[in-house]
Amino acid sequence: MRWLCAILILLWVSSAPADVGNSELATSKTQADPCWTASETSAESALRVWTANLRRRYAIYVIQHVRKACRIMRDSGDGRLIQHLEQLRDDVLGPIYRAYPRLADEALTDDNRRPVYARTTVKDIGRATAVRLEAALTTIREKIGQGATDKANQAANKDAAEAALQPFLNATVELSLASQVVFDAYPDLRTKEFRSALSQPRTADTDASYRKMAPPLGSVRLGASALQQVKMFMRQVRRASPQDDLIASISWVTKRRYRGPNDVDWIDVEDGLQLGAYRRTDVPSDVIDKVDGVEIVFSAPNPSMISGKIIDLQKGQFVIRN
């Protein structure tokens, strides 16, 4: 089900002081912390007790987004999500609370303690902290993605799947926003997340969906500006994931929206063309086109809307023209 892959995806130095350990786990047992659970710390988490090294303003930022993710998970009532609260408590919030114990019992709601996000540098977060936080957040996002796939497979149709997936997507977005403090300071750590986003299972159904939405090979052209943008994008993603054989994609996407680090609400974006990338092995070879030396997959719900057309770039947006 390629629509499922699209839903899930739309959901893309100076030395810092070393982190120090602490044998006690600080957790809040109040309603201020929706990530708190009554369960004991797992033996695995207890073996890697540590204290985060990051500035307080960024600690607040991470806590706010992680707690919001936990609240979404709790409110969903879905065991596939609720099961991750303990790991978020132990492996993400626990190390931050050890560094700033008072934050564990503060509400830190969006209304009373929402710091304006500014890009982090290596002076704001230690690399060891960045690596550990992102390892935990990535692991949990991947597990949520697996749960989302199971949930969607039980849905009767696409609309039902989208509704069922909403808490999974919302929680994932919050955890991704929490990761911003890591990626701004250490861009190289984004590679694992990028490769994870590429990891979509290939099945007979996905192959059939690609073929259904692909226009005839050679029927779509790229304008000069669009071609330049695609080439620049592919250089970037290949640097991020040099071990993968990647090809470009331009797809018509509906129901687009996004949230940035300082956005409280979702921002809706008009339906339109979106640039992306696939692993070569994830798509059938008969949908891979070649335009001016660039291998690319074009797709649209109705392929005739782009067949025989030129895709160009105007004011930073891909457009279709005759």
Backbone bond lengths (Angstrom), bond angles and torsions (degrees), N, CA, C in turn:
res aa  C-N    CA-C-N  psi(-1)  N-CA   C-N-CA  omega(-1)  CA-C   N-CA-C  phi
1 M - - - 1.451 - - 1.512 110.08 -
2 R 1.328 116.32 97.08 1.445 119.06 -174.43 1.516 112.52 -66.55
3 W 1.349 116.13 -29.75 1.461 117.97 178.49 1.514 110.97 -61.01
4 L 1.342 116.94 -31.64 1.456 120.12 177.73 1.516 110.40 -65.83
5 C 1.341 116.87 -43.33 1.468 120.08 177.85 1.521 110.36 -59.18
6 A 1.325 116.21 -41.89 1.466 119.86 -179.08 1.510 110.79 -64.04
7 I 1.327 117.39 -41.75 1.462 120.94 179.36 1.517 110.67 -61.49
8 L 1.339 116.23 -45.80 1.455 120.29 -176.72 1.520 112.08 -67.23
9 I 1.318 116.51 -38.15 1.460 119.37 -178.16 1.523 111.28 -71.28
10 L 1.364 115.58 -40.94 1.470 118.29 -179.08 1.519 110.83 -63.68
11 L 1.156 94.03 -13.95 1.408 97.45 163.09 1.493 105.99 -86.42
12 W 4.846 146.41 56.17 1.176 160.38 -131.92 1.947 85.87 -175.29
13 V 24.616 94.31 137.20 1.473 83.47 -111.85 1.535 112.86 173.05
14 S 1.376 104.12 154.91 1.468 110.08 173.06 1.504 108.09 -90.92
15 S 1.298 118.05 152.98 1.452 121.76 -176.83 1.519 110.20 -77.29
16 A 1.343 116.90 132.28 1.458 121.26 178.36 1.518 109.45 -97.68
17 P 1.343 119.68 154.10 1.454 122.46 179.32 1.523 110.78 -58.19
18 A 1.302 117.23 145.65 1.460 121.61 -179.81 1.521 109.92 -71.75
19 D 1.343 116.59 150.90 1.455 121.07 176.24 1.518 109.64 -76.55
20 V 1.322 115.24 150.59 1.457 119.16 179.04 1.509 109.11 -117.30
21 G 1.329 117.58 152.90 1.456 122.01 -177.25 1.515 112.32 -91.91
22 N 1.342 115.20 166.53 1.446 121.96 177.22 1.508 106.25 -153.78
23 S 1.303 117.68 136.74 1.458 120.59 -172.91 1.518 113.18 -82.94
24 E 1.349 118.85 -10.44 1.446 120.49 -175.50 1.523 110.85 -106.32
25 L 1.294 116.59 138.22 1.456 121.13 179.15 1.519 109.06 -97.25
26 A 1.332 115.48 118.44 1.459 119.48 178.19 1.513 108.80 -92.16
27 T 1.309 117.73 116.46 1.455 121.15 175.90 1.511 109.20 -133.72
28 S 1.298 116.51 148.39 1.450 121.39 179.48 1.517 110.01 -89.39
29 K 1.327 116.04 135.19 1.462 120.06 177.72 1.531 110.08 -108.28
30 T 1.315 115.86 27.34 1.449 120.26 179.59 1.516 109.90 -111.61
31 Q 1.311 116.51 171.42 1.456 120.44 179.54 1.519 111.81 -70.58
32 A 1.344 117.08 -7.87 1.461 119.47 177.47 1.517 110.86 -64.25
33 D 1.319 117.43 -23.72 1.462 121.14 -175.65 1.526 110.75 -118.88
34 P 1.324 118.19 97.44 1.469 120.81 -179.18 1.517 112.88 -70.18
35 C 1.326 117.40 -9.30 1.466 120.11 179.07 1.524 112.05 -85.17
36 W 1.342 116.42 -10.50 1.461 118.66 -177.69 1.520 110.58 -69.21
37 T 1.326 115.47 138.17 1.463 120.89 174.04 1.513 108.24 -131.97
38 A 1.311 116.29 157.98 1.464 121.14 -178.49 1.521 112.38 -79.71
39 S 1.321 117.00 -9.01 1.467 120.20 -177.99 1.521 110.98 -70.89
40 E 1.315 115.29 152.83 1.461 120.93 178.04 1.524 110.23 -71.36
41 T 1.328 114.92 155.08 1.458 119.72 173.97 1.522 109.46 -60.82
42 S 1.327 117.10 133.35 1.460 119.73 -179.06 1.519 110.29 -64.54
43 A 1.322 115.42 152.72 1.473 120.05 -179.84 1.520 110.46 -59.50
44 E 1.349 116.12 -37.04 1.463 120.10 -179.78 1.526 111.00 -64.66
45 S 1.334 117.14 -44.50 1.462 120.45 179.63 1.519 111.18 -68.18
46 A 1.331 117.19 -36.82 1.466 120.74 -179.02 1.524 111.56 -62.34
47 L 1.325 117.34 -27.78 1.452 120.79 -179.26 1.526 112.83 -75.96
48 R 1.332 117.76 -14.86 1.448 119.31 -178.33 1.536 111.13 -123.66
49 V 1.332 114.77 43.96 1.459 120.57 176.45 1.526 109.38 -67.03
50 W 1.322 116.56 132.69 1.459 121.10 -178.50 1.524 109.24 -155.98
51 T 1.337 115.54 170.40 1.456 121.18 -178.73 1.519 109.65 -119.63
52 A 1.315 115.92 130.69 1.464 120.80 -177.13 1.525 111.44 -71.11
53 N 1.310 114.68 147.94 1.461 121.83 177.50 1.532 107.96 -121.12
54 L 1.335 116.79 91.07 1.457 121.82 176.85 1.522 108.54 -153.48
55 R 1.313 115.45 157.12 1.459 119.79 -178.86 1.526 110.53 -64.12
56 R 1.333 114.95 151.22 1.464 120.72 -174.38 1.530 112.26 -60.12
57 R 1.330 118.35 -39.90 1.466 120.41 -177.51 1.526 110.85 -62.56
58 Y 1.346 116.23 -33.74 1.462 119.36 179.22 1.526 111.05 -81.69
59 A 1.336 115.93 -27.28 1.466 118.97 172.92 1.525 109.48 -62.43
60 I 1.334 116.69 -43.22 1.469 121.11 178.25 1.523 110.27 -62.20
61 Y 1.320 116.12 -43.13 1.469 120.90 -179.37 1.531 110.70 -59.74
62 V 1.331 117.29 -47.46 1.470 120.85 -179.47 1.523 110.30 -64.27
63 I 1.335 116.46 -45.45 1.462 120.31 -179.39 1.522 110.81 -57.51
64 Q 1.335 116.70 -45.43 1.460 119.97 -178.23 1.531 112.07 -58.42
65 H 1.319 116.52 -46.29 1.461 118.85 -177.62 1.528 112.45 -72.67
66 V 1.320 117.73 -36.53 1.462 119.90 178.29 1.525 110.05 -67.68
67 R 1.338 116.72 -42.61 1.466 119.18 177.87 1.527 111.13 -62.75
68 K 1.320 116.29 -38.22 1.465 118.57 178.70 1.528 110.04 -63.98
69 A 1.331 116.70 -39.51 1.463 120.18 176.13 1.521 110.39 -61.67
70 C 1.321 117.03 -43.09 1.464 120.60 179.52 1.518 111.26 -63.42
71 R 1.328 116.76 -39.01 1.460 120.36 179.59 1.541 110.29 -64.11
72 I 1.323 115.21 -40.83 1.466 119.68 177.53 1.527 109.98 -62.62
73 M 1.324 116.50 -42.65 1.461 120.64 -179.93 1.521 111.10 -63.00
74 R 1.333 116.40 -46.18 1.468 119.99 -179.98 1.530 111.06 -61.93
75 D 1.332 115.78 -48.04 1.466 120.23 -176.17 1.527 112.35 -64.20
76 S 1.338 116.52 -25.35 1.469 119.88 -179.39 1.525 111.98 -67.13
77 G 1.353 116.05 -29.04 1.458 120.18 -176.81 1.515 113.47 69.03
78 D 1.338 117.05 8.77 1.465 121.59 -176.94 1.529 109.55 -94.92
79 G 1.321 115.73 122.27 1.460 120.39 -178.94 1.512 113.65 -59.83
80 R 1.342 116.82 -26.13 1.463 119.91 178.90 1.528 111.32 -64.21
81 L 1.323 116.19 -26.26 1.464 120.96 178.36 1.526 111.86 -96.63
82 I 1.310 116.50 -43.93 1.463 120.82 -175.80 1.526 111.50 -60.13
83 Q 1.311 117.25 -29.54 1.465 120.43 -178.01 1.528 113.40 -63.39
84 H 1.335 117.43 -16.25 1.465 119.97 -177.14 1.532 113.37 -91.44
85 L 1.325 118.13 -4.97 1.460 120.69 -177.83 1.529 111.85 -60.57
86 E 1.321 116.17 -42.11 1.462 119.94 -177.60 1.529 111.59 -61.15
87 Q 1.331 117.29 -42.79 1.465 119.80 -179.68 1.521 111.10 -68.11
88 L 1.343 117.68 -38.51 1.462 119.89 176.40 1.527 110.26 -62.54
89 R 1.331 116.48 -41.55 1.468 120.98 178.78 1.532 111.42 -62.01
90 D 1.324 116.56 -46.73 1.462 120.65 -172.53 1.523 113.58 -81.33
91 D 1.342 117.36 -41.26 1.463 120.56 -169.41 1.525 114.10 -100.07
92 V 1.334 118.22 -14.21 1.463 120.18 179.59 1.525 111.30 -116.77
93 L 1.332 117.05 -57.16 1.460 119.42 -177.37 1.528 112.89 -76.71
94 G 1.321 117.46 -37.47 1.463 120.75 -179.02 1.522 113.13 -51.98
95 P 1.348 118.74 -52.59 1.470 120.56 179.25 1.537 112.99 -60.83
96 I 1.337 117.48 -33.24 1.471 120.53 179.29 1.521 109.99 -73.06
97 Y 1.337 117.54 -40.49 1.457 120.47 178.71 1.530 111.70 -65.61
98 R 1.318 117.34 -29.75 1.466 118.87 176.66 1.528 110.81 -66.65
99 A 1.330 114.91 -34.31 1.467 118.98 178.61 1.535 110.97 -75.35
100 Y 1.346 117.06 -35.73 1.462 121.97 -177.52 1.540 108.61 -134.55
101 P 1.337 117.48 77.51 1.478 121.16 -173.41 1.524 114.24 -56.00
102 R 1.329 118.30 -34.58 1.469 119.74 -176.56 1.526 112.39 -66.69
103 L 1.320 116.71 -25.67 1.464 119.63 -179.35 1.525 112.06 -66.71
104 A 1.331 116.77 -21.69 1.463 120.35 -177.66 1.524 111.72 -63.38
105 D 1.328 117.08 -29.60 1.462 120.28 -176.88 1.517 113.28 -107.98
106 E 1.336 117.09 6.73 1.462 120.14 176.87 1.523 109.82 -92.73
107 A 1.335 114.88 144.02 1.461 119.01 -177.17 1.528 111.87 -67.79
108 L 1.334 117.79 -41.14 1.466 122.94 177.54 1.525 111.82 52.23
109 T 1.321 117.02 42.35 1.459 119.55 179.13 1.508 110.33 -71.99
110 D 1.327 115.68 162.57 1.458 120.51 179.89 1.529 111.62 -57.67
111 D 1.350 116.28 -31.39 1.458 119.55 -175.33 1.526 113.28 -74.24
112 N 1.358 116.65 -39.94 1.461 116.87 -172.20 1.523 115.86 -104.58
113 R 1.331 117.54 -13.87 1.456 117.65 -177.65 1.523 111.01 -144.50
114 R 1.302 118.30 51.72 1.464 119.82 -178.08 1.528 109.79 -101.89
115 P 1.336 118.69 98.19 1.458 119.76 179.42 1.526 110.70 -72.41
116 V 1.308 116.46 144.33 1.460 120.08 175.00 1.517 107.96 -72.02
117 Y 1.327 115.90 125.16 1.461 119.29 -175.68 1.520 111.31 -74.36
118 A 1.310 115.68 132.73 1.462 122.88 172.62 1.519 107.25 -126.20
119 R 1.307 117.28 148.03 1.462 121.41 -176.00 1.520 111.28 -55.98
120 T 1.324 115.78 135.47 1.456 120.04 177.50 1.527 110.72 -82.06
121 T 1.328 114.76 159.10 1.460 122.23 172.08 1.525 107.32 -127.18
122 V 1.313 116.57 178.01 1.468 119.87 -179.80 1.524 111.45 -66.32
123 K 1.326 117.33 -13.68 1.464 120.14 176.33 1.525 111.94 -80.00
124 D 1.328 116.68 -15.22 1.460 120.83 -175.94 1.521 113.31 -94.83
125 I 1.323 117.24 -23.43 1.460 121.25 -178.07 1.521 109.42 -149.47
126 G 1.329 116.33 128.83 1.464 120.51 178.86 1.516 111.28 -67.02
127 R 1.310 116.83 148.98 1.469 118.77 -177.19 1.528 111.47 -64.44
128 A 1.342 117.17 -39.27 1.463 118.91 179.13 1.524 110.60 -60.90
129 T 1.327 116.78 -39.28 1.460 120.79 176.26 1.520 110.64 -64.52
130 A 1.336 116.70 -44.82 1.463 121.34 -179.61 1.529 110.70 -59.33
131 V 1.319 116.20 -45.85 1.464 120.62 -178.82 1.525 110.83 -62.41
132 R 1.338 116.12 -45.85 1.464 119.36 -177.07 1.528 112.20 -68.68
133 L 1.328 116.51 -44.14 1.458 119.06 179.38 1.525 110.88 -61.46
134 E 1.330 116.25 -46.17 1.462 118.39 -177.07 1.517 111.76 -68.85
135 A 1.325 117.90 -33.88 1.464 119.96 176.83 1.526 110.08 -60.30
136 A 1.334 116.11 -43.88 1.463 120.03 179.77 1.523 111.31 -67.99
137 L 1.329 116.85 -46.02 1.466 120.33 -178.30 1.530 111.61 -64.89
138 T 1.328 116.76 -40.32 1.461 120.20 178.81 1.526 111.03 -64.22
139 T 1.327 116.33 -43.92 1.461 120.52 179.20 1.525 111.30 -58.76
140 I 1.334 115.86 -43.98 1.463 119.37 -178.21 1.522 110.56 -69.93
141 R 1.333 117.56 -39.96 1.470 119.39 177.47 1.525 111.03 -61.09
142 E 1.321 116.81 -40.50 1.457 119.93 179.35 1.532 111.14 -64.76
143 K 1.340 116.69 -40.21 1.465 120.07 178.42 1.529 110.80 -65.72
144 I 1.337 116.49 -38.61 1.460 119.88 176.93 1.531 109.61 -63.35
145 G 1.328 116.48 -40.40 1.458 120.62 177.74 1.514 112.44 -60.50
146 Q 1.327 116.46 -39.93 1.470 120.03 177.60 1.524 110.65 -65.06
147 G 1.340 115.90 -41.88 1.465 119.73 177.66 1.516 111.79 -64.19
148 A 1.351 115.64 -36.67 1.460 120.07 179.28 1.524 110.83 -64.70
149 T 1.318 116.78 -40.03 1.455 120.27 178.50 1.527 110.81 -61.63
150 D 1.326 116.01 -44.25 1.471 120.00 177.93 1.530 110.74 -61.16
151 K 1.330 115.27 -42.54 1.469 119.93 -179.05 1.529 110.69 -63.69
152 A 1.323 116.46 -45.17 1.461 120.61 -177.88 1.523 111.77 -65.38
153 N 1.321 116.05 -36.15 1.464 119.42 -179.16 1.526 112.26 -65.40
154 Q 1.335 116.82 -18.52 1.451 120.48 179.43 1.531 111.99 -90.55
155 A 1.335 116.13 -8.37 1.467 120.09 -177.28 1.523 111.00 -76.63
156 A 1.329 115.30 150.61 1.459 120.20 -177.00 1.521 112.36 -75.23
157 N 1.331 117.08 -30.80 1.459 120.56 -177.79 1.531 109.67 -156.57
158 K 1.334 115.44 -179.49 1.455 120.34 -176.51 1.524 112.60 -61.57
159 D 1.328 117.42 -44.18 1.463 120.31 -178.95 1.522 111.36 -62.77
160 A 1.318 116.23 -41.81 1.465 120.10 178.75 1.523 110.45 -65.30
161 A 1.335 116.41 -37.86 1.461 120.29 179.28 1.522 111.12 -65.70
162 E 1.333 116.74 -42.20 1.459 120.19 179.73 1.522 111.30 -61.04
163 A 1.330 116.26 -41.55 1.465 120.23 178.86 1.523 110.83 -65.63
164 A 1.336 116.18 -43.09 1.465 120.22 -178.60 1.519 112.15 -67.43
165 L 1.342 115.47 -31.51 1.459 120.09 -176.70 1.526 113.48 -80.94
166 Q 1.333 118.40 -13.28 1.457 119.98 -171.89 1.533 114.09 -54.50
167 P 1.352 119.88 -48.20 1.474 117.87 178.37 1.523 113.05 -63.73
168 F 1.324 117.78 -32.56 1.463 120.80 177.10 1.529 109.88 -64.43
169 L 1.333 115.94 -44.83 1.461 120.35 -179.55 1.525 111.33 -67.63
170 N 1.333 116.69 -42.72 1.465 120.26 -179.06 1.531 111.31 -63.44
171 A 1.327 116.70 -41.96 1.462 119.82 178.76 1.526 110.77 -65.47
172 T 1.333 116.04 -40.98 1.463 119.97 179.11 1.524 111.58 -62.72
173 V 1.335 116.83 -40.60 1.463 120.41 178.96 1.523 110.42 -61.92
174 E 1.329 117.87 -43.81 1.464 120.29 179.66 1.525 111.50 -61.31
175 L 1.319 117.20 -41.54 1.466 120.54 179.29 1.524 110.82 -69.42
176 S 1.333 117.03 -32.80 1.464 120.16 176.47 1.527 110.66 -68.24
177 L 1.336 116.96 -38.97 1.462 119.90 177.03 1.523 110.62 -65.24
178 A 1.331 117.01 -35.95 1.466 120.16 176.20 1.528 110.67 -61.53
179 S 1.323 116.51 -33.64 1.466 120.81 -178.92 1.522 113.45 -71.59
180 Q 1.325 117.60 -11.27 1.460 120.42 -176.91 1.521 111.85 -58.32
181 V 1.351 117.10 -33.80 1.468 119.82 -179.44 1.521 110.96 -64.23
182 V 1.333 115.85 -27.60 1.469 121.14 178.96 1.522 110.88 -78.18
183 F 1.332 116.44 -49.90 1.456 120.60 -172.24 1.525 113.09 -70.14
184 D 1.330 117.74 -32.39 1.461 119.31 177.95 1.520 111.05 -65.95
185 A 1.318 116.67 -40.68 1.468 120.13 -178.43 1.524 112.15 -79.57
186 Y 1.332 116.71 -34.92 1.472 121.33 -176.30 1.533 109.23 -133.81
187 P 1.330 118.06 79.11 1.472 121.65 -176.40 1.524 113.72 -56.41
188 D 1.318 117.88 -27.83 1.465 120.17 -178.34 1.525 112.04 -64.15
189 L 1.331 117.20 -22.21 1.456 119.68 -179.11 1.521 112.61 -76.62
190 R 1.327 116.99 -7.48 1.466 119.98 178.63 1.530 111.75 -74.81
191 T 1.317 117.79 -17.01 1.460 121.73 -174.90 1.518 112.37 -56.25
192 K 1.337 117.06 -44.61 1.462 119.87 -177.75 1.522 110.71 -62.92
193 E 1.351 116.88 -40.53 1.457 119.45 179.21 1.524 110.34 -65.11
194 F 1.327 116.57 -40.48 1.455 120.07 179.75 1.520 110.50 -61.96
195 R 1.317 117.43 -44.61 1.458 121.00 -179.22 1.527 110.45 -66.05
196 S 1.346 116.44 -34.85 1.460 119.73 177.96 1.527 110.69 -64.38
197 A 1.349 116.34 -40.07 1.461 120.34 179.67 1.519 111.37 -64.24
198 L 1.340 116.43 -29.78 1.458 120.25 179.08 1.524 112.26 -74.93
199 S 1.326 116.06 -20.81 1.463 120.47 -172.44 1.518 111.56 -79.29
200 Q 1.311 116.26 80.67 1.451 122.22 176.76 1.534 108.28 -113.24
201 P 1.329 117.76 130.74 1.467 120.17 -176.05 1.523 112.43 -63.55
202 R 1.324 116.53 137.95 1.456 121.80 176.69 1.520 109.61 -97.73
203 T 1.315 116.03 129.70 1.457 121.84 -179.52 1.525 108.82 -136.44
204 A 1.320 115.71 173.18 1.468 119.97 175.86 1.528 110.22 -61.64
205 D 1.337 116.83 -35.18 1.465 120.75 178.96 1.529 111.51 -66.15
206 T 1.340 117.13 -42.63 1.470 118.69 -179.73 1.524 110.25 -67.51
207 D 1.325 117.45 -38.90 1.469 119.96 177.08 1.526 110.96 -60.42
208 A 1.322 116.00 -43.55 1.467 120.05 179.79 1.523 110.78 -64.34
209 S 1.325 116.50 -36.70 1.464 120.44 179.70 1.523 111.26 -68.04
210 Y 1.345 117.20 -42.64 1.468 120.57 176.29 1.525 110.44 -57.54
211 R 1.320 116.29 -46.46 1.474 120.68 -177.62 1.525 111.32 -65.58
212 K 1.328 116.44 -36.50 1.460 120.41 -179.18 1.531 111.60 -65.71
213 M 1.330 116.45 -33.95 1.467 120.29 -174.96 1.526 113.66 -97.92
214 A 1.329 117.61 -2.15 1.469 120.67 -177.84 1.528 111.25 -88.89
215 P 1.321 118.16 132.07 1.462 120.71 174.29 1.527 109.42 -74.16
216 P 1.332 119.17 165.26 1.471 120.05 177.48 1.527 110.91 -56.81
217 L 1.314 115.58 141.27 1.464 120.05 179.69 1.527 110.08 -58.51
218 G 1.297 116.79 136.91 1.453 122.32 178.93 1.512 114.77 84.47
219 S 1.349 117.27 -1.39 1.463 119.67 -175.96 1.527 113.78 -89.65
220 V 1.344 117.56 -10.46 1.463 121.55 -179.24 1.525 108.99 -116.17
221 R 1.315 115.97 133.31 1.464 120.62 176.99 1.522 110.45 -113.26
222 L 1.320 115.79 159.94 1.456 121.75 177.18 1.520 109.59 -112.46
223 G 1.331 116.27 132.73 1.453 120.30 173.13 1.524 109.75 -69.58
224 A 1.323 116.45 165.74 1.468 120.98 -175.87 1.526 111.72 -58.83
225 S 1.326 117.41 -44.23 1.471 120.72 -178.70 1.524 111.44 -66.86
226 A 1.328 116.22 -41.20 1.455 120.29 179.06 1.523 110.97 -65.25
227 L 1.324 116.63 -42.24 1.460 121.02 179.08 1.524 111.04 -60.70
228 Q 1.324 116.01 -43.37 1.463 120.06 178.80 1.531 111.25 -62.82
229 Q 1.350 116.27 -40.61 1.464 120.51 179.59 1.531 111.08 -64.92
230 V 1.313 116.49 -42.40 1.462 120.40 179.81 1.526 110.43 -63.21
231 K 1.338 116.96 -44.36 1.465 120.02 -179.86 1.527 111.17 -62.79
232 M 1.329 116.93 -41.73 1.462 120.64 179.42 1.531 110.75 -64.59
233 F 1.328 116.17 -43.01 1.461 120.74 178.59 1.524 111.43 -61.34
234 M 1.319 117.19 -43.64 1.459 119.90 -178.14 1.527 111.64 -67.87
235 R 1.329 117.66 -33.33 1.470 118.74 174.56 1.522 110.20 -61.46
236 Q 1.324 116.79 -39.83 1.460 121.03 -179.01 1.525 111.85 -67.40
237 V 1.339 117.18 -46.78 1.457 118.64 -176.64 1.531 111.03 -71.03
238 R 1.309 117.51 -30.47 1.469 118.92 177.77 1.520 111.44 -71.66
239 R 1.333 116.65 -31.28 1.467 119.00 173.55 1.524 110.00 -67.84
240 A 1.335 116.48 -37.14 1.461 120.89 -179.35 1.521 111.97 -71.12
241 S 1.331 116.99 -29.49 1.462 120.88 -177.56 1.528 109.99 -139.91
242 P 1.341 117.17 68.32 1.469 120.69 -173.58 1.523 114.01 -65.77
243 Q 1.321 117.39 -19.60 1.463 119.89 -178.10 1.524 112.92 -81.16
244 D 1.336 117.48 -8.61 1.458 120.91 -177.60 1.522 111.32 -101.13
245 D 1.332 115.79 144.44 1.465 122.08 174.55 1.526 106.58 -90.71
246 L 1.338 116.27 97.79 1.458 121.39 -171.21 1.521 112.32 -104.47
247 I 1.328 114.86 146.86 1.464 121.27 174.45 1.525 107.95 -128.09
248 A 1.330 116.16 152.29 1.456 120.99 -177.35 1.530 111.16 -77.30
249 S 1.327 115.38 162.33 1.460 120.55 174.18 1.526 108.96 -145.99
250 I 1.320 115.88 144.45 1.463 122.08 169.93 1.523 105.87 -129.77
251 S 1.330 115.16 118.34 1.468 120.41 -174.50 1.524 110.34 -128.05
252 W 1.317 115.24 148.72 1.457 120.74 173.54 1.529 107.46 -82.92
253 V 1.334 116.10 121.54 1.464 121.63 -174.22 1.518 109.51 -119.70
254 T 1.326 116.17 138.04 1.465 121.66 178.81 1.523 110.43 -112.61
255 K 1.315 115.96 164.01 1.462 123.05 176.64 1.521 111.61 54.04
256 R 1.327 116.20 46.68 1.459 120.32 -179.41 1.524 110.95 -84.08
257 R 1.309 116.34 142.36 1.461 121.39 172.58 1.516 109.29 -158.47
258 Y 1.314 116.28 161.32 1.453 119.52 -178.53 1.521 110.34 -148.49
259 R 1.324 115.27 164.62 1.462 122.40 173.09 1.520 108.16 -139.44
260 G 1.312 115.91 133.49 1.448 120.90 175.25 1.515 110.74 -98.14
261 P 1.332 118.03 174.84 1.472 121.68 -177.64 1.525 114.02 -57.02
262 N 1.331 118.19 -30.07 1.464 120.67 -178.00 1.527 113.67 -103.69
263 D 1.347 116.59 8.06 1.462 120.58 -179.66 1.523 110.29 -92.00
264 V 1.333 116.46 131.47 1.458 120.84 176.45 1.525 110.19 -83.56
265 D 1.327 116.34 -41.99 1.461 121.57 -177.31 1.522 111.11 -110.69
266 W 1.326 114.85 161.84 1.458 121.24 174.38 1.527 109.83 -66.64
267 I 1.310 115.69 146.02 1.459 122.12 175.58 1.522 107.38 -112.13
268 D 1.334 115.69 117.73 1.460 120.63 -178.82 1.528 110.38 -77.88
269 V 1.322 115.59 141.75 1.457 122.71 179.04 1.524 107.83 -122.50
270 E 1.315 116.78 141.23 1.458 120.20 179.89 1.531 110.75 -61.21
271 D 1.336 114.55 152.83 1.463 119.54 174.47 1.521 109.10 -57.54
272 G 1.313 116.67 145.91 1.455 118.37 -179.95 1.513 113.00 177.23
273 L 1.306 115.39 -170.92 1.461 122.04 -177.83 1.520 110.64 -84.34
274 Q 1.320 115.00 140.32 1.461 120.90 -179.20 1.523 110.11 -130.58
275 L 1.316 115.03 134.17 1.461 122.00 179.22 1.521 109.92 -87.26
276 G 1.324 116.38 137.32 1.456 120.60 179.61 1.515 110.92 -154.98
277 A 1.324 115.79 -163.73 1.470 120.55 -179.04 1.521 109.41 -150.79
278 Y 1.320 114.98 150.32 1.462 122.28 175.40 1.524 109.12 -128.24
279 R 1.317 115.59 154.09 1.455 119.07 163.25 1.528 107.85 -70.95
280 R 1.329 116.31 141.88 1.462 119.91 -179.01 1.532 111.00 -57.86
281 T 1.324 116.62 -36.95 1.462 120.01 -176.52 1.525 113.07 -75.17
282 D 1.350 117.72 -6.77 1.462 120.59 -177.60 1.520 113.38 -92.14
283 V 1.324 117.50 -6.50 1.467 120.35 -178.74 1.527 109.18 -129.77
284 P 1.334 117.75 151.42 1.469 119.43 177.27 1.528 110.32 -67.19
285 S 1.294 116.51 141.49 1.473 120.79 -174.20 1.530 112.10 -64.33
286 D 1.335 117.97 -24.26 1.463 119.51 -175.82 1.533 113.56 -79.81
287 V 1.356 118.12 3.42 1.469 119.62 174.01 1.524 111.00 -110.28
288 I 1.325 117.21 0.97 1.466 120.83 -178.96 1.527 108.87 -86.00
289 D 1.317 115.83 113.18 1.457 122.42 179.80 1.527 109.34 -93.10
290 K 1.328 116.09 171.82 1.467 120.80 176.87 1.517 108.04 -139.46
291 V 1.346 115.29 119.88 1.464 121.45 -178.06 1.524 108.59 -125.38
292 D 1.316 115.75 115.77 1.471 120.65 -179.65 1.527 111.78 49.39
293 G 1.326 115.10 43.89 1.459 120.59 175.97 1.517 114.92 84.77
294 V 1.342 118.14 -4.61 1.459 122.10 -179.24 1.528 110.03 -100.59
295 E 1.317 116.65 121.48 1.463 120.80 175.80 1.520 108.53 -78.97
296 I 1.339 115.93 131.21 1.459 119.73 -172.16 1.520 110.51 -155.11
297 V 1.329 115.75 148.94 1.458 122.55 175.36 1.522 107.72 -110.04
298 F 1.321 116.63 122.02 1.463 121.90 174.24 1.527 108.20 -100.39
299 S 1.337 116.57 144.88 1.468 118.21 177.31 1.523 110.20 -155.95
300 A 1.331 114.76 149.95 1.456 122.55 177.57 1.519 107.61 -158.38
301 P 1.333 117.96 150.75 1.471 119.96 179.31 1.530 111.77 -54.68
302 N 1.329 115.86 -37.17 1.458 121.78 172.89 1.532 106.89 -120.99
303 P 1.327 118.93 100.43 1.472 121.06 -174.42 1.518 114.47 -55.14
304 S 1.341 117.02 -23.25 1.463 119.23 -178.42 1.527 112.19 -65.87
305 M 1.328 118.05 -19.17 1.449 120.34 -179.00 1.536 112.19 -70.71
306 I 1.337 116.89 -19.29 1.466 119.14 177.30 1.532 112.59 -118.93
307 S 1.328 116.96 -13.85 1.464 120.08 179.49 1.532 110.31 -65.36
308 G 1.316 116.51 131.92 1.457 121.33 -179.41 1.518 113.61 76.81
309 K 1.345 116.79 9.80 1.456 121.83 -177.45 1.527 111.44 -110.31
310 I 1.322 114.22 170.80 1.469 121.90 173.67 1.521 108.32 -111.66
311 I 1.308 116.67 128.63 1.461 121.26 173.77 1.524 107.85 -96.79
312 D 1.325 115.84 124.10 1.456 119.84 -177.33 1.521 109.38 -130.38
313 L 1.314 116.06 178.98 1.455 122.50 -178.58 1.521 108.99 -119.44
314 Q 1.329 116.54 122.90 1.454 121.95 177.95 1.522 109.63 -133.21
315 K 1.330 115.79 122.42 1.468 121.82 -179.96 1.528 111.75 52.90
316 G 1.339 115.41 40.65 1.460 121.28 176.92 1.510 115.35 79.98
317 Q 1.338 118.34 2.13 1.464 121.70 -178.84 1.518 110.50 -118.72
318 F 1.348 116.29 140.03 1.455 119.54 175.20 1.529 109.25 -75.23
319 V 1.318 115.40 135.87 1.457 121.16 -178.72 1.527 108.69 -132.33
320 I 1.336 114.95 161.08 1.467 121.87 177.76 1.523 108.09 -107.76
321 R 1.324 116.37 130.56 1.465 119.71 176.48 1.522 109.51 -139.53
322 N 1.306 115.03 162.73 1.478 120.69 -179.58 1.522 111.47 -76.82
